[in-house]
């Protein structure tokens, strides 16, 4: 039986890249900047939309266009193509540290406001 990859998690970055976690434990890096000028994908130019709507739908990397997680109206990419063409990378621990530092900073700012 041939392996057909399924995406289990995605992490978008502000430079239009997405870390894609597959069900076999591999992590791939997709550069979405090549999509930004193509048809429906032009809406991804809006960085807020790109970041907030990036998700997993239909077992693959997708953007939730409607905001309702409707699998029939999302922008999604073929998981097999992503698996075969995107470079494998290490887990982006630097990104987790950045997010944690921003969270701590926000928390400190809120506590100082009281």
N, C-alpha and C positions, 0 to 999 in steps of 0.2 A: 504494500500500500504506500502510495506516495504522500509525503508530508505536504499539507496545505497550511501555511502559517495563519495564525490569528493574532491580531493586536489586542493586548490586554490593558495597556496604559500608554498615554502620550503626555509629553511635557513640552509645551511650546516655549520658545525664547523670543526675545524682542528683536532679534536679527533675522526673523522669519525662518528659523530652523525648528525642527521638532524631533525630540528624542522619542523613538518608538520602541516600546517593550513588546516582545513577541512571546507567545506561549511556550516556546522552547527555551526561554531564558536569555535569548540574544537581545541586544540593544542596537538599534540602527539609528542613523542620523539622516533625516530628510531635510533638504534645503528647498523650502517652498518658494523662494524668490523667483524661480523660473516660471511659476504659475501666475504671478501677479499681473501679467498682461494678457491672460487668456480667458476670454468669455466670462462665464459666471465667477471664475476665480478672482476677477479683478476686485471684488468686494473684500478680499483678504488684504488689500493694501492698507485698509483701515486697521492699524496695529491693535487697537482695542478689540475690534471684532475678531481679528486673527487670534489674539491671546485668549479672550473670554469664551469664544465659541468652539475652540479646538477641543475635540473629545474623541471617544471611541463609540462608533455606531456601525452596525453591520459587520462587526468583527474587524474593523480597520480604522485607520486615521480618517477623521471626518471633521467638518465644521457644521455646527447646528445652525442652519440658516434661519429657521423659524423661531428658535428659542424654546421649542416644545419637545425636543429630542425625538422628532418625527423622522424615522429612518428612511421615509420615502422622499423627503424634501431636503436632505442634507447634501453637502458637497463631500463626497468620499472618494478615496483612491484605492486601487486594487492592492490588497495586502501581499499578493504573490509578487507583483512588480516591485513594491517597496522592499520586500524581503530580499529579492534577487539583485536589486540595483543600488540600494543605499549601503554605504559603508558601515561596517560593524564598529562600535565604539565602546568605550568604558562608561560606566555609570557616571553621570555628571554631578559628582559630589560637590563641586564648586558651586553649582547652582543651588543645591540644598542649603549650603552654608550662607549663600547670599539671601535666600528667602528667610532663613532663620534669623539672620541679622536684621533684616527689615522688619520682621515681626517683633523682635525684641525692642527695636527703636520705636515702633508704633505703640507698643505696650508702655514703654517708659514715658512717652509723650502724653498718653492718656492718664497715667497715674499722676503725672505732674500737674494736670489740669484741675485736679480736685482741691 
